[in-house]
Amino acid sequence: MSVPFTVRTHSRQVCSLYKRALRNLEAWYDRKNIFRYRAVLLRQRFDKNRSVTDMAEASRLLAAGEQELFETKHFQPRTFANSAGGCAFEREVIPPDWVIDYWHPLEKAQYPEYFAKREQRKQEFVAWWEKQYGKPDPKDLGHH
């Protein structure tokens, strides 16, 4: 299995660094007014270097910013509950389709059009399968 490789533009890398730096500030400063003050200062630092056209200098600034973020990273960064690393990440279990086949008939009766269409599509799938791969051998089904 190969890992997908994408080239990230310099501007995309700068935007990513800015967002990660803001999240880091959020972790350090609980009080909203102090966080906003620090966020404005951070934005000012990014805007000051916005007009740099020399790519070597821009790359050096980006590397320095990444290094500074690494050095000032919060020891316990905030994570969103449903994001990777969060307390509820992948907690919601999506049931497989066959579970619906075990619904009680009274539950199925509440959605007659859906279940009629479902049965029709199941029959169409069986017909397609048999056309594609042939009928199963009775020996394989366990019938003697």
C-alpha positions as CSV (number, residue, x, y, z in Angstrom):
1,M,0.0,0.0,0.0
2,S,1.4,3.4,-1.0
3,V,1.0,6.5,1.0
4,P,-0.6,9.3,-1.1
5,F,1.9,12.2,-1.7
6,T,0.8,15.7,-2.2
7,V,2.9,18.8,-2.6
8,R,1.9,21.6,-0.3
9,T,2.4,25.1,-1.5
10,H,4.3,27.6,0.6
11,S,1.2,29.6,1.2
12,R,-0.6,26.5,2.4
13,Q,2.2,25.7,4.8
14,V,2.2,29.2,6.2
15,C,-1.6,29.0,6.7
16,S,-1.2,25.7,8.5
17,L,1.5,27.1,10.7
18,Y,-0.7,30.1,11.6
19,K,-3.6,27.9,12.5
20,R,-1.5,25.6,14.6
21,A,0.1,28.6,16.4
22,L,-3.4,30.0,17.2
23,R,-4.4,26.6,18.6
24,N,-1.3,26.6,20.7
25,L,-2.1,30.1,22.0
26,E,-5.6,28.8,22.9
27,A,-4.1,26.1,24.9
28,W,-1.8,28.4,26.9
29,Y,-4.3,31.3,27.6
30,D,-7.6,30.5,29.2
31,R,-8.7,34.1,29.6
32,K,-10.3,35.4,26.4
33,N,-8.9,38.9,26.5
34,I,-5.3,37.7,26.9
35,F,-5.7,35.1,24.2
36,R,-7.1,37.8,21.8
37,Y,-4.2,40.1,22.6
38,R,-1.7,37.4,21.9
39,A,-3.6,36.4,18.7
40,V,-3.4,39.9,17.4
41,L,0.3,40.0,18.0
42,L,0.7,36.7,16.2
43,R,-1.2,38.0,13.2
44,Q,0.9,41.1,13.2
45,R,4.0,39.0,13.0
46,F,2.6,37.0,10.1
47,D,1.4,40.1,8.3
48,K,4.8,41.8,8.7
49,N,6.4,39.1,6.5
50,R,3.5,38.8,4.0
51,S,5.3,40.8,1.3
52,V,8.5,38.7,1.3
53,T,9.0,37.6,-2.3
54,D,12.4,35.9,-2.0
55,M,11.6,32.2,-1.7
56,A,14.8,31.4,0.2
57,E,14.0,34.0,2.8
58,A,10.4,32.9,2.9
59,S,11.5,29.3,3.5
60,R,13.9,30.3,6.2
61,L,11.1,32.3,7.9
62,L,8.7,29.3,7.7
63,A,11.4,26.9,9.1
64,A,12.0,29.4,12.0
65,G,8.3,29.6,12.7
66,E,8.0,25.8,12.8
67,Q,10.9,25.6,15.2
68,E,9.4,28.3,17.4
69,L,6.1,26.5,17.5
70,F,7.8,23.3,18.4
71,E,9.7,25.0,21.2
72,T,6.6,26.7,22.6
73,K,4.2,23.8,22.2
74,H,1.8,23.4,25.1
75,F,2.5,20.3,27.2
76,Q,-1.2,19.3,27.1
77,P,-2.6,20.7,23.8
78,R,-6.4,21.0,23.5
79,T,-8.1,18.5,21.3
80,F,-11.6,18.6,20.0
81,A,-13.7,15.6,21.2
82,N,-14.4,14.2,17.7
83,S,-10.9,14.9,16.3
84,A,-8.1,12.4,16.2
85,G,-6.7,12.2,19.7
86,G,-10.0,13.5,21.2
87,C,-12.0,11.6,23.8
88,A,-14.8,10.8,21.4
89,F,-12.8,10.1,18.3
90,E,-14.4,7.2,16.3
91,R,-16.8,6.5,19.2
92,E,-19.9,6.6,17.0
93,V,-20.4,3.2,15.6
94,I,-22.1,3.1,12.2
95,P,-24.0,-0.2,12.1
96,P,-23.6,-2.4,9.0
97,D,-26.5,-2.6,6.5
98,W,-27.5,-6.2,7.4
99,V,-28.7,-5.0,10.8
100,I,-31.8,-3.6,9.2
101,D,-32.8,-7.1,8.1
102,Y,-33.3,-7.9,11.8
103,W,-35.8,-5.1,12.6
104,H,-39.1,-6.2,14.1
105,P,-42.0,-6.3,11.6
106,L,-43.8,-3.6,13.4
107,E,-40.7,-1.3,13.0
108,K,-40.5,-2.2,9.3
109,A,-44.3,-1.4,8.9
110,Q,-43.5,2.2,9.8
111,Y,-41.5,2.5,6.5
112,P,-43.3,0.4,3.9
113,E,-41.9,2.2,0.8
114,Y,-38.3,2.0,2.0
115,F,-38.5,-1.8,2.8
116,A,-40.3,-2.6,-0.4
117,K,-37.6,-0.8,-2.4
118,R,-35.0,-2.5,-0.2
119,E,-36.3,-6.0,-1.0
120,Q,-36.5,-5.1,-4.7
121,R,-32.8,-4.0,-4.6
122,K,-31.7,-7.1,-2.8
123,Q,-33.4,-9.3,-5.4
124,E,-31.7,-7.2,-8.2
125,F,-28.4,-7.7,-6.5
126,V,-28.8,-11.4,-6.2
127,A,-29.8,-11.5,-9.9
128,W,-26.7,-9.5,-10.8
129,W,-24.5,-11.7,-8.7
130,E,-25.7,-14.9,-10.3
131,K,-25.3,-13.3,-13.8
132,Q,-21.8,-12.2,-12.9
133,Y,-20.5,-15.3,-11.0
134,G,-23.1,-18.0,-11.6
135,K,-25.4,-19.8,-9.1
136,P,-23.7,-21.2,-6.1
137,D,-23.0,-25.0,-6.0
138,P,-25.4,-26.7,-3.5
139,K,-22.4,-28.6,-2.1
140,D,-20.9,-25.2,-1.0
141,L,-24.1,-24.2,0.7
142,G,-24.0,-27.2,3.1
143,H,-27.1,-28.8,1.6
144,H,-26.8,-32.5,1.0
